[in-house]
Amino acid sequence: MQTIAIDVTDVDLYMSQTERERHFAAQSVADKFLNTPVDSPNHATYEKLLKLPLGDKDEQIQNHVASLVAKSPTLSGGIAVQIILSNLNPTNWLLHHFENFTESDLYTLVLAGSQSVRDAIAERPDLTHQLTDYICKYCELSTVEICLKNMSSPITGGGYRNLLDRFASKYPGIIKLILSRKSLPESLIKPILSQTDMDLQEILAAFKTVPIEIENRAIDTKEEQKLASVIDINWPVKLKRKAIHQLYEDGRLTHTLMLRKYLALDGEFLVIALSSKSGRSEQEITDLLHEGKEKPLSKILKQSSPPEHLIPAFKKITPQILRMKDASIEEKEILRANFLHQLKNIYNFHAPMTIEEIFEKLHHFGDI
């Protein structure tokens, strides 16, 4: 039997041949593709010709040609996509090992492929930010779970937020999967805290903010500084209260953390923290602040049990708080600077010092 040469556009001629003739033609095209150097102008032509036998009405011819060419290092992503979408024999190998896919090829497979194809794509090491964002926004839970477990898949903050919006309320396990990932953006702490009852310490640990260690231990200044910056002044009060109560429960709501947040002009934090520490209600403390009652406030500060060496600092806070509540931003900055100056005088810190150096010194005054 003589092998025919077929033009890639001559589908009718190819399909008019007998099954035996098409089989020989398919073998010929595959052989020429495999044996023609990639830098030859004929190589691209033979690759285009592959589309005919790969689209043959006979599955045996399709699978035969697909098996011949699938592992060729010169096979293009477009042909590999055709093989996969036709679910031919080499599909599984191509999904997991083929290295010539472009981002466009992978998009095509996610958009047009079956669920098993999407799941396999989510496992690949060559995903882009754009593709993983698409998976997070549109794909089914099983694909999303695989993508999250694939530590080489790059997911943006927007991708994570899409996952929280889509799955957190119906599938709380998605949060655990997110927290298992590396290099999470700290902007996720707030949305995660708002959608879970998980331990704050566990959540912060996932962001490399506070390591999980023995509870009720004194935290060092670097951890405390990180906590002070993470719990943002603009957080909703409900979320801030949740974080503060958790810190109180695990022994990390230190008085120096309260001082830090006061210096960050976060009066709301101080009210909630004092309530947790003293056992008095937030409303009572707020009312005393509005009424300008210094003596009862001093009593509440004392009931919060500050360490002995910090009592002088907390005695200075009460009048400061009362002055700050109605102050402008500029006046608050002046009061803040004055309080720092008072701290230095109380503890004889006369050399020029940064805020961090001051708190480092305060930590050495006792076990806080």
N, C-alpha and C positions, 0 to 999 in steps of 0.2 A: 504494500500500500504506500503510495507516495504521500509525503507530508505536505500539507498545503500551507502557503504563506497568506496571512490574512491581514488586511488593513484594519486598524483599530476602529475606524468608523463604519466598517462594513459588517455590521451586526447581522444583517439579513443573510449574507453569504455564509457567515460562520454557522448560524443557526439552521441553515438549510442542509447542512451536512448530516450524515448519519452519525449515530452515537460513536461508532468506531473511528470515523474520520475526525470527529471533534476531539476524541481522546488523544489521537496522534498529534493533532494540531496543538492541543493544550500542552502535551509533553514537549513538543518542539519549542513553543514559546517560552516555557519554563526553563528549558535547557539554555536557550539563547540568553535569557535574562541572567541566569546564574553564571554563565561563562563569558559574558561581555564585560570588559573593564568599566568601572563606574565613570571614568573620565571620557569614555567613548560617547559620541552623540547618539549612537544606536541604543545605548543602555536605557535612556528615558523612553524611547519608542517601545522597546520590548516590555518595559514595566507597564506602560499604558495597555499593551496588548493583553497583559495578564487579566485585565478587567473582564474580558470576554469569557474565558473559561471559569473565572471565579463567579461569574453571574450565570453560568450554564444552568439549564433546567434539570440536568442530571447531577444529583448530590455527590455521586461517586467522583465525577470529574472535578467538581468544585473542591472536594476534600483532598483529592489527589494533588492538584496544583497548589492548594494552600499549604499542604504538608511539605511540598518540595521547596517552597520559597520562604516560608515563615521565618526561618532562622538565618536567612541571608543578612549579613551586616549592611547590605546596600538597599534593603527594602525600605520604601518610604512609609511614613505614617499613614498616608492616605490609603494605600493598599491594605495595610494592617487593620485599619478601621473597617474597610469593606469585609475583610475576613471575619472580624469580631461581630459586626452587626448581622452577618449571615450565619453566625453561630457555627462556624466550621471547626473541624477537629483541632487546629492549633490555637483556638481562642484562648484557652486558659493560659497557655504558655505566653502568648503575646501580651495578655493583660498584666502578667506579673514580671515579665523579663524583657519585653521589647523596649529598646532604648531610643528609637528614632521618632517618637511621638513629638509633635509640636504642641504648644498650648491649645491651638485651635483643634487639633485632633482629639485631645483629651476632653475639651468642651463638647465636641460632637458626640463622644461616647457617653458622657454624662447626660446630655440632652436626649439622645436617641436610643441609648442602650437600655437593656433590661435592668431590673433591680440588682441582679447578680453582677452585671457589668459595672454599675455605679459603685457597688460595694468594693469590687476589685480595684477600681480606679482610686478610691479613697485610701487604699493601702499603699499606693505607689510612693516612692521617695522623691519624685520629680514634680510634685504639685506646686502651683504658684499661689501667691496671695489671692489673686483674682478668682482662681478656680475654687480654692477652699472657702472663700467668702460666698461664692455661688452655692456650694454644697451646704454651708451653714444656713443660708437663707431659704433654699428651696427643696433640698433633698429629704428623704425619709429618715426616720430616727435611726434605723440600722446603719445607713450610710454615714450619718453624722457621728454615731458612736465609733465606727471604724476610723473615721477621719481624726477624731479626738485622741484615739489610742495610738495613732500613727504619729510618733514624736517628731518626725521629719516634716510633717505638714505645717506650713506657715499660716497661722490664723491671726487675723488682725483683731483689734479691739472691737471694730464694727461687727466682725464675724461672731465673736463671743456674745455680744449684746443681742444679735439676732437669735442665737441659740437660747439665751435666757428668756427672751420674749416668746419664742415658739414652744419651748419644752419645759421650762422650770416649774410651772404650776402643775402640769400634767405628769411630768416625769422628773421628780426631784434628783434622781441619780445623775442627771446631766451635770449638776453642779459639782458632784464628786469627780466626774470625769474631767471637767474643766480645771478643777483644782489640782488634778494630777499632772497637768502640763507644766512645762518649764517657761520661764520668762513671761509671766502674765503681766499685762499692764496694770498699774495700780488704780487706774480709772475704773477697773472692774470691781474693786472692793465694795463700793457703795451699792451698785445694782445687785451684787451677790448677797450682801447683808440684808437687803430689802426683800429678798425672796427665799430666805432659808432660816431655819432655827439652829443651824450648825453652830458649833462652838467658835467664838470669835478668834480664839488662839489658833485653832486649826485653820481657819480661813487666812489669817495673817501669815501663818507659817508658809502657806502655799505661795504667797507673794514674796517670800524670803524677808518678811518684815520682822517677825519675831519667831525665833526657833521654838519648837515644842520641847520644853524641858520640864523640870520638876515644878509643880505648882507652888504658889506662895513663897517664891524665892524673890530676893531683891533683884530687880532688873538693872542692867548697867545703863550708863548715860546714853550710849549709842542707840540701844533699843528704845529707851524712853524718848529720845529725840525723834526717832522714826515714828513712834506711836503718836506723838504730838503733831507731826506733820500729816500723818495719814487721816486722823480724825479731823476732818476739815471744818472750819468755822461755818461754812455754808451748808453743811449737812442738815437735812430736815431734823427737827427735834426728836421725832420718834426714832429715827435711825441712830442719832447721837446717844439717846437714852439707852438703846439696846446695847450699843458698844460699851458705854460706861458701866452699865450693870454687869456685863460680862467681865470687864477688867476688874471690877470690884470683887466678883466671885472668885477669880483666879489669882487675886493678890497683886495685881499690877496697877491698880489705881493708887499710885503713890502721891504723896503730897508734893513732891518735886514736879511730877507730871501736872498737877493742878496749878502749880506756880508757872510752869511753862505755858499752859493754855491761858492763864490770866495775862501773861506778857504778850500772848498772841491776840489779846483783846477779845477772847472768846468767853464772855461772861456767862453765856448759856451753859457751857461745859462746866464752869465752876459751880453754878447753882445745882446742876444735876449731880455733880461729884460730891458736893457738900451734903446733899440729901442722902446719897448712898452711904457716905461715911458717918453721918451724925444720926441717921434714923429720923430726921425731921422731913416734913413734906417739902416738895419743890415750891408749892404754892405759898407756904409759910415763909420760906426764905425769900421768895420773890416779893411778897408783900412787905417784908421788913426792909428790903432794898428800896422799894418805892416810897416807903414811909420815912426812910433815912434814919432808922433806929440802930444806932451803932452798938449799944450795949447788948441787946439780944443777938445781934449778928456775931459779936465777939464770942458770946457764949456758945453759939452753934459751931463756930470755928474751933473752939476748944473741945467741943463734944466730938468733933471729927478725929480727935486723937492724933494730932501731928507729932512727929518725933520731937523730943526735947529740944534739939538744936535748931529746929525749924519754927518753934513757937514765936520767937521774936519777929521772924519774917511774916508769919501769918497775922500777928498783931498789927502790922503795918498795912495789911491788905484791906481790912475793914473800912477805914476812912477812904482808902483809894477807890474801892468799889463804889462807895456812895458818891464820890466826886465824878467817877467815870460814867455813871449810868446816863447822865444827861449831857455829857460832853460831846463836842464836835470831834471829828477825826483828828484834826490838828491838836486839840486839847488832850485827846486820849494818848497821842504819841508823846506829848510832853509829860503826862502823868506816868506813862510807861518808862520813859527815860529817868524820871525822878525816882521811881521805884527801884530801878536797877542801881541807881546811885545809893539809895538807902540800903539795899542788899550789900553792896560793897562796904559801906560803913559799919553795918551790923557785924559783919564777919571779918572786918579788917583786910579786905581785898583792895589794897591801895594801888597795886601796879595796874597798868592798862590791861583789861581783860575782855575777851569776847563773852557772849552769853553762854556758849558751850563750856568755856573755861570756868565760868562762875558755877555752873551746875556740876562740873567735874569736882570742883572744890567742895561743894555742898555734900556730894556723895561721900566724901572722906570724913565728914563730921560724925557719921554714925551709920548704923545699919538701917537703911530706909527701904 
